Amino acid sequence: MADVKKILETVVNGLKVNLFEFDIENEDGYNKIKEYLINKIRITKVHNMEEYDLTYYSAKNMNPAFVAKFNEQIAKINIPKRTSVPQFDVRRERITEWLAQYLLEQKYNCKFYDEADKRINIKTVEIDKHTDGIDVPGIWLDNNKIKFVVCEVKASEDKKIPCGSVKSLQEDIQKAVDDVDNRVSREILEYMHGIRNIKIQDDLLQRIIDFLGRLIAGEKEDLVENIMFFPFLIRNNNTIVANQNINDYKNFSLQRVKKENVENIIASFGKEFSDFSNEIYEQAIGE
């Protein structure tokens, strides 16, 4: 059985809408999802003890007990705080954005480089802050076509349909379409900066770098033509799949973008987001 199942594909207001379900009842599939998330946390620089190796500072003959205490304190300092308030919960934000990334990898042939992942490369002083910019930027591949991915994610446990997050999701995507304040242009440049140190071992990476460079150097009006926009709702509402209800998007519309450049996504996930996020962090780093 698949860990992510497509339930429905339809069109609403001229835009494609796909309904998916994370199959948490399938133990193997569910464990695969959790392993993906746990790995993302563990390779995050603030949780990678090699990033704080004291020998880097030429401290080679230190007392092992001191080194152990130093490493213990680092681990404590770099634990993101827990909170029951969703809009302040950075654990919830990171886990739900990685869930969206996981689905895009599995179902849309999107590619994401850890070197360019803002969550993985977060700094210690930013550990309790929300990540700036586009939620999930990446690369969409379709045979010989390459497009930049702009995915904005909202996680909602609202019983109402449409949920209260749809309006802000639409606003975020429209700002990206219009490249307000160079929102997307800066994201592309940041992405290029993130992957600059990857050793180019295949033609694909070289093509991606060339593609991103052309987007920066090209005309701004051509930018939107080379982007796949993924408005992404993660929903904990068991009626959505049961009724194949995609009405979260019934009033959703965008301007100045071709319909083939947009895919609206609803992904049903039957776990309370904050509890699940804390569970993943506990399994990854023990807190």
C-alpha positions, 0 to 999 in steps of 0.5 A: 500500500502507498504511504500517500494515496490520491483520493480525487482529482478535479477542477474548481474555478478553472484550477486543478485540485488534488485531494490526497491522504497520508495513510497513517493506518498503513504501518510500513507507510506511516513509518516511512513518513516518520523516518523521513521527518526524523532524518530531516531533524537530525541532519539539521545543522543545529542538531548535528553535533559535528557542527560544534566539534571543539577540535575545530577550535584547535582544542584537541586535548580537552578533558573528555568529561568537559567535552561531554558536558559541552555537547550536552549543553549544546543539545539543550540550547538547540531544542526548539520550544514547545507551545500549544499556540499553533501560530507560534509553534515552530515545530509544527511549522517545520514538520508540516512543511516537510510533510508537504515536501515529502508529498511533492517528492512522491507525487509530483517528481519535485526535487529538493536539495538539503543544502538549500533547505532553510529549515535544515540550515537554520541558525541557533539564534533562529531556532524559535523563529518562523522561517522567512520566505517561501515555505517550500521552494524547490525544483519541478521536473517533467521530462526535459522541462524544469520549473521552480517550485513555489509551495505555500503551506497551511496546516488546519484542524478547522472543522469548517470547510472552507477553513480559515487558512484559505484566505491567507494561503491565496494571498501568499500565492498571489504575492508570489505570482506577482513577485511582490517585493522580489519575493520569488526572485530573492528566493531563487537567488537564495536557492542558488546560493544554497546549492553552490557548494554541491559538487556537480556530478551530473547534467541535471544539477548543471541544467538546474543551475543554468535554469535558475541563472536565466530566471534571475537574468531574464525579464520579470514578466517571464518569471511566472511562466517558469514557476509551478505554484502549489497552494498546499492545505494539510487538513486534520478533518476526517470528513474531507476524505470520507466525503471527498470534500474539496470545498476548501478551494471553492472560493480560491482564485488567482490572477495573472497566472496560467492554470497549468502552472497551478495545482491546488493540494489538500492533504488529509493527515489524521493526527493532531499537528502539534502532538505529532510534531512533538512526537517526531522531535522526541524520536529525533533528538530526545526532546 
